[in-house]
Amino acid sequence: MATVNAVVYDQFKREDGTFHVQIKVFHKDVRRFIETNHYVTARQLDGNLKIKDKHILKSLDETLTDYRKTIGDLAPKLDFFTCDDLKAYLINKDKEVDFIAFCAQHIASLRKAKRDGTADNHRAVRNSLIDYFKKQSVSISEINSGMLFSYEKWLQTDRTMVRVNQLGKEVTTTEKGMQTGGIYSHMRDLRTLFNEARKIYNNEDIGVIKIKHYPFKVYKIGAPPKTKKRNISAEQVNKLKKCAVNPDSRAELARDLFMLSFYMCGMNAVDFYNLSSYEPESTRLEYNRSKTSGLRDDDAFISIKIVPEARPLLEKYIGKLQNRYSTYNGLDTALSKGMQQLRTTTGVPDITFYWARHTFATIARNKCHMDKDSIAEALNHVDGDHKITDIYIEKDWSIVDKVQAAVMRFFRGLNKPKPAKPQTSTINELNDPIEHRKTMRLVSA
């Protein structure tokens, strides 16, 4: 049976001569200590370092009684607890979960796993919650179904936000209300964060339920809205490739990386940024897709053939983007601004960098008639229906090569001069008996 006692040891003595009182938790022949708010002097202790101050003992008895009752309630489940588990449970059992603080910790873990895109989305949710509640600390109990309905309406309105920029200065901006697609994505990310908190604070196997409510049973996010077309025609890609831009501008960066993504099977910008070097003699580009590398057994590895059109762009940017932008977020912002300029220059509305990936896939399917499974391979997607089968099948990068080659062949064909139409006789000539006889003689000869 686990035990708890208030103790003072020599190791807890401070430089000023006082002792920090600790609660000793003893379980499975292991001891751990929980700090208290009490400090005692040598005069408040006997020769065996036992506390003799009645006021401190009374205060400690209240804490110990509470801990002992908790241990008694856990009795059937204590075998599943390590001493560290029990210590954490005693400390946190009455402590409210600060959802904002949890979000910050979870975002930090995502960044550590190099899942920056997801981290950015979750940071937007965290910042939005701070704006909505107008405070930096929010109990998870405040994230309830009523709040979610109210929060959704608030997201749909224009909002004034104050953020700290990279120079540490506060910047006030006005954000337009979210549309249906934005609401869906935002609330989905909030649900993901809430579920992650439940994973951390709840342990249903041993009956420890810190977060007892689940507001998403009442507030339903629903099915994702149908997304509008995110691809452009091959002719528009060609127009983008040939558009004139200022050297070293954001527009040039956006144009070049858009085309590089298109050439390299819809490669993401973050993966260009994460590549530290490029060898000119390389025939293939191999990397782990950042978006899903931590979620797949194969670390989302892919090998793509380097086509001639991609070589000068790889040499121009790979291994150099980090010098130009200290973080991927900086590159992402520059691409966004550059694509904005390209929309004006080319007259192609709404286009974003990610459209290169959608366009590659659409041309592969609709113009080159490649099968969807092969296109999924080229895009480095995982097939949820064939996960077990995939364990037995060795990767064949020639499938990716065939998809890429088909798209490039089709794209290159746009710039080939069309053959001249063959000369044909006019109807009048064919009706003329003399001309007709000439034709016949030529044929018979």
Sine and cosine of phi, psi and omega as CSV:
sin_phi,cos_phi,sin_psi,cos_psi,sin_omega,cos_omega
0.00,0.00,0.67,-0.74,0.01,-1.00
-0.95,0.30,0.52,-0.85,0.02,-1.00
-0.74,-0.68,0.40,-0.92,0.08,-1.00
-0.71,-0.71,0.64,-0.77,0.02,-1.00
-0.52,-0.86,0.49,-0.87,0.10,-1.00
-1.00,0.09,0.77,-0.64,-0.08,-1.00
-0.69,-0.72,0.39,-0.92,0.15,-0.99
-0.74,-0.68,0.83,-0.55,0.03,-1.00
-0.85,-0.52,0.35,-0.94,0.04,-1.00
-0.84,0.54,-0.54,0.84,-0.04,-1.00
-0.92,0.38,-0.25,0.97,0.00,-1.00
-0.99,-0.10,0.13,0.99,-0.01,-1.00
-0.97,0.23,0.71,-0.71,-0.04,-1.00
-0.99,-0.17,0.14,-0.99,-0.05,-1.00
-0.89,0.45,-0.48,0.88,-0.01,-1.00
-0.99,0.12,0.08,1.00,0.06,-1.00
1.00,-0.04,-0.13,0.99,0.02,-1.00
-1.00,0.06,0.32,-0.95,0.02,-1.00
-0.91,-0.41,0.68,-0.73,0.05,-1.00
-1.00,0.04,0.87,-0.49,-0.01,-1.00
-0.96,0.27,0.71,-0.71,-0.02,-1.00
-0.82,-0.57,0.43,-0.90,0.18,-0.98
-0.99,-0.15,0.86,-0.51,0.02,-1.00
-1.00,0.02,0.82,-0.57,0.09,-1.00
-0.97,-0.26,0.86,-0.51,-0.03,-1.00
-0.88,-0.48,0.84,-0.54,-0.05,-1.00
-0.40,-0.92,0.77,-0.64,0.01,-1.00
0.82,0.58,0.70,0.71,0.04,-1.00
0.89,0.46,0.36,0.93,0.05,-1.00
-0.83,-0.56,0.63,-0.78,0.04,-1.00
-0.87,-0.50,0.61,-0.79,0.08,-1.00
-0.70,-0.71,0.33,-0.94,-0.09,-1.00
-0.84,-0.54,0.66,-0.75,0.08,-1.00
-0.93,-0.37,0.83,-0.57,-0.02,-1.00
-0.94,0.34,0.57,-0.82,0.11,-0.99
-0.93,-0.37,0.01,-1.00,0.05,-1.00
-1.00,-0.03,0.15,0.99,-0.11,-0.99
-0.98,-0.20,0.65,-0.76,0.11,-0.99
-0.78,-0.63,0.66,-0.75,-0.02,-1.00
-0.79,-0.62,0.42,-0.91,0.08,-1.00
-0.99,-0.15,0.14,-0.99,-0.01,-1.00
-0.87,0.49,-0.49,0.87,-0.02,-1.00
-0.93,0.36,-0.37,0.93,0.00,-1.00
-1.00,-0.03,0.11,0.99,-0.01,-1.00
-0.84,-0.54,0.44,-0.90,0.12,-0.99
-1.00,-0.01,-0.15,-0.99,-0.07,-1.00
-0.91,0.41,-0.35,0.94,0.00,-1.00
-0.99,-0.17,0.29,0.96,-0.02,-1.00
0.89,0.46,0.50,0.87,0.10,-0.99
-1.00,-0.01,0.66,-0.75,-0.03,-1.00
-0.95,0.30,0.73,-0.68,0.03,-1.00
-0.86,-0.50,-0.03,1.00,0.04,-1.00
-0.96,0.27,0.89,-0.46,-0.11,-0.99
-0.91,0.42,-0.60,0.80,-0.01,-1.00
-0.91,0.41,-0.68,0.74,0.02,-1.00
-0.93,0.37,-0.65,0.76,0.02,-1.00
-0.88,0.48,-0.64,0.77,0.00,-1.00
-0.90,0.44,-0.68,0.73,0.01,-1.00
-0.91,0.42,-0.67,0.74,0.01,-1.00
-0.92,0.39,-0.59,0.81,0.00,-1.00
-0.87,0.49,-0.58,0.82,0.02,-1.00
-0.90,0.44,-0.68,0.73,0.02,-1.00
-0.92,0.39,-0.71,0.71,-0.02,-1.00
-0.90,0.44,-0.64,0.77,0.03,-1.00
-0.88,0.48,-0.67,0.74,0.03,-1.00
-0.90,0.43,-0.70,0.71,0.02,-1.00
-0.89,0.45,-0.67,0.74,-0.03,-1.00
-0.92,0.39,-0.59,0.81,0.05,-1.00
-0.91,0.42,-0.66,0.75,0.02,-1.00
-0.89,0.46,-0.69,0.72,0.02,-1.00
-0.89,0.45,-0.63,0.77,0.03,-1.00
-0.89,0.46,-0.65,0.76,0.02,-1.00
-0.92,0.39,-0.49,0.87,-0.02,-1.00
-1.00,0.07,-0.10,0.99,-0.17,-0.99
-0.64,0.77,-0.75,0.66,-0.03,-1.00
-0.92,0.40,-0.33,0.94,-0.10,-0.99
-0.96,-0.29,-0.04,1.00,-0.11,-0.99
-0.88,0.47,-0.47,0.88,0.00,-1.00
-0.89,0.45,-0.36,0.93,-0.01,-1.00
-1.00,0.05,-0.13,0.99,-0.04,-1.00
-0.99,-0.14,0.73,-0.69,0.28,-0.96
-0.99,0.17,0.14,-0.99,0.03,-1.00
-0.90,0.43,-0.59,0.80,0.04,-1.00
-0.92,0.40,-0.63,0.78,0.05,-1.00
-0.87,0.49,-0.70,0.71,-0.04,-1.00
-0.91,0.42,-0.68,0.74,0.04,-1.00
-0.86,0.51,-0.75,0.66,-0.01,-1.00
-0.88,0.48,-0.63,0.77,-0.02,-1.00
-0.91,0.41,-0.68,0.73,0.00,-1.00
-0.90,0.43,-0.62,0.78,-0.03,-1.00
-0.94,0.35,-0.65,0.76,-0.17,-0.98
-0.99,-0.16,-0.08,1.00,-0.16,-0.99
-0.87,0.49,-0.57,0.82,-0.01,-1.00
-0.96,-0.27,0.08,1.00,-0.07,-1.00
-1.00,0.02,0.78,-0.62,0.03,-1.00
-0.92,0.38,0.63,-0.78,0.07,-1.00
-0.98,0.19,0.88,-0.48,0.07,-1.00
-0.99,0.10,0.96,-0.28,-0.10,-0.99
-0.92,0.40,-0.58,0.81,0.01,-1.00
-0.91,0.42,-0.69,0.72,0.02,-1.00
-0.91,0.42,-0.65,0.76,0.04,-1.00
-0.88,0.48,-0.69,0.72,0.01,-1.00
-0.85,0.53,-0.67,0.74,0.00,-1.00
-0.88,0.47,-0.67,0.74,0.01,-1.00
-0.91,0.41,-0.67,0.75,-0.03,-1.00
-0.92,0.39,-0.65,0.76,0.03,-1.00
-0.89,0.46,-0.64,0.77,0.03,-1.00
-0.89,0.46,-0.63,0.77,0.01,-1.00
-0.93,0.38,-0.56,0.83,0.06,-1.00
-0.91,0.41,-0.66,0.75,0.01,-1.00
-0.91,0.41,-0.62,0.79,0.02,-1.00
-0.89,0.46,-0.56,0.83,0.03,-1.00
-1.00,0.08,0.13,0.99,0.01,-1.00
0.88,0.47,0.52,0.86,0.08,-1.00
-0.98,-0.20,0.90,0.44,-0.13,-0.99
-0.92,0.40,-0.57,0.82,0.00,-1.00
-0.88,0.47,-0.74,0.68,0.04,-1.00
-0.91,0.42,-0.64,0.77,0.02,-1.00
-0.87,0.50,-0.66,0.75,0.01,-1.00
-0.90,0.44,-0.67,0.74,0.02,-1.00
-0.89,0.46,-0.67,0.74,-0.02,-1.00
-0.95,0.30,-0.52,0.86,0.08,-1.00
-0.91,0.42,-0.62,0.79,0.04,-1.00
-0.88,0.47,-0.62,0.79,0.04,-1.00
-0.92,0.40,-0.72,0.70,0.00,-1.00
-0.86,0.51,-0.74,0.68,0.00,-1.00
-0.89,0.45,-0.61,0.79,0.00,-1.00
-0.91,0.41,-0.63,0.78,0.04,-1.00
-0.90,0.43,-0.63,0.78,0.05,-1.00
-0.89,0.46,-0.67,0.75,0.04,-1.00
-0.90,0.44,-0.67,0.75,-0.06,-1.00
-0.92,0.38,-0.73,0.68,-0.05,-1.00
-0.99,0.12,-0.29,0.96,-0.03,-1.00
0.87,0.50,0.62,0.79,0.07,-1.00
-0.36,-0.93,0.36,-0.93,-0.11,-0.99
-1.00,0.02,-0.19,0.98,-0.02,-1.00
-0.78,-0.62,0.80,-0.60,-0.04,-1.00
-0.73,-0.69,0.85,-0.53,0.06,-1.00
-0.92,0.39,0.59,-0.81,-0.01,-1.00
-0.90,0.43,-0.38,0.93,0.05,-1.00
-0.92,0.39,-0.34,0.94,0.04,-1.00
-0.98,0.21,-0.25,0.97,0.09,-1.00
-1.00,0.04,1.00,0.08,-0.05,-1.00
-0.82,-0.58,0.07,-1.00,-0.11,-0.99
-0.89,0.46,-0.65,0.76,0.03,-1.00
-0.88,0.48,-0.68,0.74,0.02,-1.00
-0.89,0.45,-0.64,0.77,-0.05,-1.00
-0.90,0.44,-0.66,0.75,0.04,-1.00
-0.90,0.44,-0.67,0.74,0.01,-1.00
-0.93,0.38,-0.64,0.77,-0.01,-1.00
-0.89,0.45,-0.65,0.76,0.02,-1.00
-0.88,0.48,-0.69,0.72,0.03,-1.00
-0.89,0.45,-0.63,0.78,0.01,-1.00
-0.90,0.43,-0.63,0.77,0.01,-1.00
-0.90,0.44,-0.45,0.90,-0.03,-1.00
-0.98,0.19,-0.18,0.98,-0.03,-1.00
-0.99,-0.11,0.38,-0.93,0.12,-0.99
-0.92,0.38,0.67,-0.74,-0.11,-0.99
-0.74,-0.67,0.57,-0.82,0.11,-0.99
-0.99,-0.15,0.79,-0.62,-0.06,-1.00
-0.83,-0.56,0.56,-0.83,0.07,-1.00
-0.90,-0.44,0.85,-0.52,0.01,-1.00
-0.79,-0.61,0.40,-0.92,0.05,-1.00
-0.99,-0.13,0.83,-0.56,-0.02,-1.00
-0.99,0.13,-0.06,-1.00,-0.06,-1.00
-0.91,0.42,-0.27,0.96,0.03,-1.00
-1.00,-0.07,0.05,1.00,0.02,-1.00
0.99,0.13,0.18,0.98,-0.02,-1.00
-0.98,-0.17,0.57,-0.82,0.03,-1.00
-0.97,0.23,0.74,-0.68,0.01,-1.00
-0.83,-0.56,0.79,-0.61,0.01,-1.00
-0.99,-0.17,0.79,-0.61,0.01,-1.00
-0.76,-0.66,0.34,-0.94,0.07,-1.00
-0.94,-0.34,0.83,-0.56,-0.01,-1.00
-0.97,-0.25,0.76,-0.65,0.04,-1.00
-0.96,0.29,0.45,-0.89,0.02,-1.00
-0.87,0.50,0.56,-0.83,-0.04,-1.00
-0.96,0.27,0.53,-0.85,0.12,-0.99
-1.00,0.01,0.00,-1.00,-0.10,-0.99
-0.83,0.56,-0.71,0.70,-0.02,-1.00
-0.90,0.44,-0.67,0.74,0.02,-1.00
-0.91,0.41,-0.64,0.77,0.04,-1.00
-0.87,0.49,-0.72,0.69,-0.01,-1.00
-0.85,0.52,-0.77,0.63,-0.04,-1.00
-0.89,0.47,-0.67,0.75,-0.04,-1.00
-0.91,0.42,-0.73,0.69,-0.03,-1.00
-0.94,0.33,-0.53,0.85,0.09,-1.00
-0.90,0.44,-0.67,0.74,0.03,-1.00
-0.92,0.39,-0.59,0.81,0.06,-1.00
-0.90,0.44,-0.68,0.74,0.04,-1.00
-0.88,0.47,-0.65,0.76,0.04,-1.00
-0.87,0.50,-0.70,0.71,0.03,-1.00
-0.89,0.47,-0.67,0.74,0.01,-1.00
-0.89,0.45,-0.68,0.74,0.02,-1.00
-0.90,0.43,-0.60,0.80,0.04,-1.00
-0.91,0.42,-0.62,0.79,0.05,-1.00
-0.89,0.45,-0.66,0.75,0.03,-1.00
-0.89,0.45,-0.60,0.80,0.03,-1.00
-0.89,0.45,-0.62,0.79,-0.05,-1.00
-0.97,0.25,-0.70,0.72,-0.17,-0.99
-0.99,-0.12,-0.25,0.97,0.02,-1.00
-0.94,-0.33,0.64,-0.77,0.12,-0.99
-0.72,-0.69,1.00,0.00,-0.10,-1.00
-0.92,0.39,-0.40,0.91,0.00,-1.00
-0.88,0.48,-0.56,0.83,0.00,-1.00
-0.92,-0.39,0.19,0.98,0.10,-0.99
0.97,0.23,0.35,0.94,0.03,-1.00
-1.00,-0.08,0.96,-0.29,-0.05,-1.00
-0.86,-0.52,0.99,-0.11,0.00,-1.00
-0.98,0.18,-0.66,0.75,0.02,-1.00
-0.97,-0.24,0.98,-0.21,-0.15,-0.99
-1.00,0.02,-0.38,0.93,-0.08,-1.00
-0.98,-0.18,0.37,-0.93,0.05,-1.00
-0.64,-0.77,1.00,-0.05,-0.13,-0.99
-0.91,0.41,-0.30,0.95,-0.06,-1.00
-0.99,0.17,0.02,1.00,0.17,-0.98
-0.97,0.26,-0.54,0.84,0.00,-1.00
-1.00,-0.03,-0.75,0.66,0.03,-1.00
-1.00,0.08,0.93,-0.38,-0.04,-1.00
-0.99,-0.17,0.78,-0.63,0.03,-1.00
-0.97,0.25,-0.58,0.82,0.03,-1.00
0.99,0.12,-0.09,-1.00,-0.02,-1.00
-0.98,0.22,0.50,-0.86,0.02,-1.00
-0.91,0.42,0.63,-0.77,0.04,-1.00
-0.92,0.38,0.47,-0.88,0.05,-1.00
-0.91,0.41,0.80,-0.60,-0.02,-1.00
-0.99,0.15,0.55,-0.83,0.05,-1.00
-0.96,0.28,0.25,-0.97,-0.02,-1.00
-0.81,0.59,0.74,-0.68,0.00,-1.00
-0.86,-0.51,0.49,0.87,0.03,-1.00
-0.76,-0.65,0.34,-0.94,0.08,-1.00
-0.85,-0.52,0.19,-0.98,-0.02,-1.00
-0.97,0.23,0.31,-0.95,0.05,-1.00
-0.87,0.50,-0.58,0.81,0.03,-1.00
-0.89,0.45,-0.61,0.79,0.02,-1.00
-0.95,0.32,-0.57,0.82,0.10,-1.00
-0.88,0.48,-0.68,0.73,0.02,-1.00
-0.88,0.47,-0.64,0.77,0.03,-1.00
-0.90,0.43,-0.65,0.76,0.03,-1.00
-0.90,0.43,-0.68,0.73,-0.01,-1.00
-0.86,0.51,-0.63,0.77,-0.12,-0.99
-1.00,-0.04,-0.06,1.00,-0.07,-1.00
-0.93,0.38,0.60,-0.80,-0.03,-1.00
-0.99,0.13,0.74,-0.68,0.02,-1.00
-0.68,-0.73,0.32,-0.95,0.04,-1.00
-0.96,0.27,0.67,-0.74,0.02,-1.00
-0.86,0.52,0.61,-0.79,0.05,-1.00
0.89,0.46,0.32,0.95,0.01,-1.00
-1.00,-0.05,0.22,-0.98,0.08,-1.00
-0.90,0.43,-0.54,0.84,0.03,-1.00
-0.90,0.43,-0.65,0.76,0.04,-1.00
-0.90,0.43,-0.70,0.72,0.03,-1.00
-0.84,0.54,-0.74,0.67,-0.04,-1.00
-0.90,0.43,-0.69,0.72,0.01,-1.00
-0.88,0.48,-0.74,0.67,-0.06,-1.00
-0.90,0.43,-0.72,0.70,-0.04,-1.00
-0.95,0.30,-0.50,0.86,0.10,-1.00
-0.88,0.47,-0.74,0.67,-0.01,-1.00
-0.91,0.41,-0.64,0.77,0.01,-1.00
-0.89,0.45,-0.65,0.76,0.06,-1.00
-0.88,0.47,-0.69,0.72,0.01,-1.00
-0.89,0.47,-0.69,0.73,0.00,-1.00
-0.91,0.41,-0.55,0.83,-0.12,-0.99
-0.97,-0.24,0.69,0.73,0.15,-0.99
0.88,0.48,0.61,0.79,0.08,-1.00
0.96,0.27,0.57,0.82,-0.01,-1.00
-0.88,0.47,0.65,-0.76,-0.04,-1.00
-0.98,0.22,0.46,-0.89,0.00,-1.00
-0.88,0.47,-0.61,0.79,-0.02,-1.00
-0.89,0.46,-0.52,0.86,0.01,-1.00
-0.97,0.25,-0.53,0.85,0.15,-0.99
-0.88,0.47,-0.68,0.73,-0.05,-1.00
-0.91,0.42,-0.62,0.78,-0.09,-1.00
-0.97,0.22,-0.27,0.96,0.03,-1.00
-0.96,0.29,0.83,-0.56,-0.10,-0.99
-1.00,0.07,-0.38,0.93,-0.04,-1.00
-0.38,-0.92,0.24,-0.97,0.05,-1.00
-0.63,-0.77,0.79,-0.61,0.03,-1.00
-0.99,-0.12,0.88,-0.47,-0.06,-1.00
-0.83,0.56,-0.48,0.88,-0.03,-1.00
-0.99,0.11,-0.05,1.00,-0.01,-1.00
-0.91,0.42,0.58,-0.82,0.06,-1.00
-0.97,-0.24,-0.29,0.96,-0.02,-1.00
-0.69,-0.72,0.46,-0.89,0.08,-1.00
-0.94,-0.35,0.86,-0.51,-0.06,-1.00
-0.86,-0.51,0.72,-0.70,-0.05,-1.00
-0.31,-0.95,0.18,-0.98,0.10,-1.00
-0.96,-0.27,0.83,-0.56,-0.06,-1.00
-0.91,0.41,0.87,-0.49,-0.12,-0.99
-0.86,0.50,-0.60,0.80,-0.10,-0.99
-0.88,0.48,-0.56,0.83,-0.10,-0.99
-0.79,-0.61,0.13,0.99,-0.10,-1.00
-0.88,0.47,-0.57,0.82,-0.02,-1.00
-0.99,0.11,-0.03,1.00,-0.08,-1.00
-0.94,-0.35,-0.05,1.00,-0.09,-1.00
-0.81,-0.59,0.53,-0.85,-0.02,-1.00
-0.90,0.43,-0.48,0.87,0.00,-1.00
-1.00,-0.03,0.15,0.99,-0.02,-1.00
0.83,0.56,0.44,0.90,0.06,-1.00
0.82,0.58,0.64,0.77,0.01,-1.00
-0.96,0.30,0.60,-0.80,0.08,-1.00
-0.51,-0.86,0.50,-0.87,0.03,-1.00
-0.82,-0.57,0.84,-0.54,-0.08,-1.00
-0.84,-0.54,0.69,-0.72,0.03,-1.00
-0.93,0.37,0.65,-0.76,0.03,-1.00
-1.00,0.02,0.95,-0.30,0.00,-1.00
-0.99,0.17,0.40,-0.92,-0.07,-1.00
-0.82,0.58,-0.62,0.78,-0.05,-1.00
-0.90,0.43,-0.44,0.90,-0.07,-1.00
-0.99,0.12,-0.41,0.91,-0.14,-0.99
-0.84,0.55,-0.79,0.61,-0.03,-1.00
-0.89,0.46,-0.53,0.85,0.00,-1.00
-0.96,0.28,-0.62,0.78,0.07,-1.00
-0.89,0.46,-0.69,0.72,0.01,-1.00
-0.91,0.42,-0.54,0.84,-0.06,-1.00
-0.96,0.26,-0.55,0.83,-0.18,-0.98
-0.87,-0.49,-0.54,0.84,-0.12,-0.99
-0.94,0.35,0.77,-0.63,-0.04,-1.00
1.00,0.10,-0.06,1.00,-0.04,-1.00
-0.89,-0.45,-0.27,0.96,-0.01,-1.00
-0.91,0.42,-0.55,0.84,0.00,-1.00
-0.91,0.40,-0.49,0.87,0.05,-1.00
-0.96,0.29,-0.50,0.86,-0.04,-1.00
-0.99,0.11,-0.54,0.84,-0.02,-1.00
-0.73,-0.68,0.82,-0.57,-0.07,-1.00
-0.94,0.35,-0.43,0.90,0.06,-1.00
-0.70,-0.72,0.31,-0.95,0.06,-1.00
-0.89,0.45,-0.53,0.85,0.02,-1.00
-0.85,0.53,-0.59,0.81,0.04,-1.00
-0.90,0.43,-0.68,0.73,0.06,-1.00
-0.90,0.44,-0.69,0.73,-0.02,-1.00
-0.86,0.51,-0.67,0.74,0.03,-1.00
-0.90,0.43,-0.68,0.73,0.01,-1.00
-0.89,0.45,-0.65,0.76,0.03,-1.00
-0.90,0.43,-0.65,0.76,0.01,-1.00
-0.88,0.48,-0.70,0.71,0.02,-1.00
-0.92,0.40,-0.64,0.77,-0.01,-1.00
-0.92,0.40,-0.65,0.76,0.03,-1.00
-0.91,0.42,-0.54,0.84,0.05,-1.00
-0.88,0.48,-0.68,0.73,0.02,-1.00
-0.93,0.37,-0.61,0.79,0.00,-1.00
-0.92,0.39,-0.53,0.85,0.05,-1.00
-0.88,0.48,-0.63,0.78,0.02,-1.00
-0.95,0.32,-0.68,0.74,-0.06,-1.00
-0.92,0.38,-0.68,0.73,-0.10,-1.00
-1.00,-0.04,-0.33,0.94,-0.07,-1.00
0.97,0.24,0.22,0.98,0.06,-1.00
-1.00,-0.01,0.95,-0.32,-0.12,-0.99
-0.97,0.25,0.48,-0.88,0.18,-0.98
0.93,0.38,-0.13,0.99,-0.11,-0.99
-0.88,0.47,0.68,-0.73,0.09,-1.00
-0.82,-0.58,0.14,-0.99,-0.03,-1.00
-0.86,0.51,-0.63,0.78,-0.09,-1.00
-0.91,0.42,-0.29,0.96,0.01,-1.00
-0.91,0.42,-0.35,0.94,0.04,-1.00
-0.87,0.49,-0.65,0.76,0.00,-1.00
-0.92,0.39,-0.72,0.69,0.02,-1.00
-0.90,0.44,-0.63,0.77,-0.03,-1.00
-0.92,0.40,-0.69,0.72,0.05,-1.00
-0.83,0.55,-0.74,0.68,-0.04,-1.00
-0.91,0.41,-0.65,0.76,-0.05,-1.00
-0.92,0.39,-0.68,0.73,0.03,-1.00
-0.91,0.42,-0.65,0.76,0.01,-1.00
-0.86,0.51,-0.62,0.78,-0.04,-1.00
-0.99,0.11,-0.80,0.60,-0.17,-0.98
-0.99,0.13,-0.51,0.86,-0.03,-1.00
-0.98,-0.21,-0.56,0.83,-0.05,-1.00
-0.98,-0.20,-0.15,0.99,0.07,-1.00
0.85,0.52,0.59,0.81,0.09,-1.00
-0.97,0.22,0.50,-0.87,-0.01,-1.00
-0.97,0.25,0.42,-0.91,-0.11,-0.99
-0.91,0.42,-0.57,0.82,0.01,-1.00
-0.90,0.44,-0.64,0.77,0.02,-1.00
-0.93,0.38,-0.62,0.79,0.04,-1.00
-0.91,0.42,-0.64,0.77,0.04,-1.00
-0.87,0.49,-0.63,0.78,0.07,-1.00
-0.88,0.48,-0.70,0.71,-0.03,-1.00
-0.91,0.41,-0.55,0.84,0.01,-1.00
-0.99,0.11,-0.06,1.00,-0.02,-1.00
0.90,0.44,0.63,0.77,0.09,-1.00
-1.00,0.05,0.46,-0.89,0.10,-1.00
-0.99,-0.15,0.64,-0.77,0.00,-1.00
-1.00,-0.07,0.96,-0.27,-0.03,-1.00
-0.89,0.46,-0.42,0.91,-0.04,-1.00
-0.99,0.11,-0.22,0.98,-0.07,-1.00
-0.78,-0.62,0.55,0.84,-0.05,-1.00
-0.88,0.47,-0.69,0.72,-0.03,-1.00
-0.92,0.39,-0.70,0.71,0.01,-1.00
-0.86,0.51,-0.63,0.78,-0.04,-1.00
-0.88,0.47,-0.42,0.91,0.01,-1.00
-0.89,0.46,-0.55,0.84,-0.10,-1.00
-1.00,-0.01,-0.20,0.98,-0.11,-0.99
-0.96,-0.26,0.84,-0.55,0.06,-1.00
-0.95,0.30,0.62,-0.79,0.00,-1.00
-0.90,0.44,0.71,-0.71,0.06,-1.00
-0.88,-0.48,0.98,-0.19,-0.09,-1.00
-0.95,0.31,-0.19,0.98,0.05,-1.00
-0.91,0.41,-0.41,0.91,0.06,-1.00
-0.91,0.41,-0.70,0.72,0.05,-1.00
-0.90,0.45,-0.67,0.75,-0.01,-1.00
-0.86,0.50,-0.63,0.77,-0.04,-1.00
-0.92,0.40,-0.65,0.76,0.03,-1.00
-0.91,0.42,-0.74,0.68,0.00,-1.00
-0.88,0.48,-0.69,0.73,-0.03,-1.00
-0.90,0.44,-0.63,0.78,0.00,-1.00
-0.90,0.43,-0.69,0.72,0.00,-1.00
-0.91,0.41,-0.69,0.72,-0.01,-1.00
-0.91,0.41,-0.61,0.79,0.03,-1.00
-0.89,0.47,-0.70,0.72,0.02,-1.00
-0.90,0.43,-0.68,0.73,-0.04,-1.00
-0.92,0.38,-0.67,0.75,0.01,-1.00
-0.90,0.43,-0.51,0.86,-0.02,-1.00
-0.90,0.44,-0.35,0.94,0.01,-1.00
-0.92,0.40,-0.47,0.88,-0.08,-1.00
-0.98,-0.17,0.02,1.00,0.04,-1.00
-0.99,0.17,0.67,-0.75,0.05,-1.00
-0.91,0.42,0.69,-0.72,-0.01,-1.00
-0.96,0.27,0.67,-0.74,-0.02,-1.00
-0.91,0.42,0.58,-0.82,0.00,-1.00
-0.91,0.40,0.59,-0.81,0.00,-1.00
-0.94,0.33,0.66,-0.75,0.00,-1.00
-0.91,0.41,0.57,-0.82,0.01,-1.00
-0.94,0.33,0.74,-0.67,0.02,-1.00
-0.81,-0.58,0.52,-0.86,0.03,-1.00
-0.94,0.33,0.54,-0.84,0.04,-1.00
-0.98,0.22,0.28,-0.96,0.00,-1.00
-0.87,0.49,-0.64,0.77,-0.02,-1.00
-0.89,0.45,-0.64,0.77,0.00,-1.00
-0.90,0.44,-0.66,0.75,-0.01,-1.00
-0.92,0.38,-0.47,0.88,0.01,-1.00
-0.99,0.14,-0.27,0.96,0.00,-1.00
-0.97,0.24,0.85,-0.53,-0.08,-1.00
-0.88,0.47,-0.56,0.83,0.00,-1.00
-0.93,0.36,-0.75,0.66,0.02,-1.00
-0.88,0.48,-0.60,0.80,-0.01,-1.00
-0.90,0.43,-0.63,0.77,0.01,-1.00
-0.92,0.38,-0.60,0.80,0.06,-1.00
-0.87,0.49,-0.69,0.72,-0.01,-1.00
-0.89,0.46,-0.69,0.72,-0.02,-1.00
-0.91,0.42,-0.64,0.77,0.01,-1.00
-0.91,0.42,-0.64,0.77,0.00,-1.00
-0.91,0.42,-0.62,0.79,0.00,-1.00
-0.93,0.36,-0.70,0.72,-0.06,-1.00
-0.93,0.36,-0.51,0.86,0.03,-1.00
-0.92,0.40,0.00,0.00,0.00,0.00
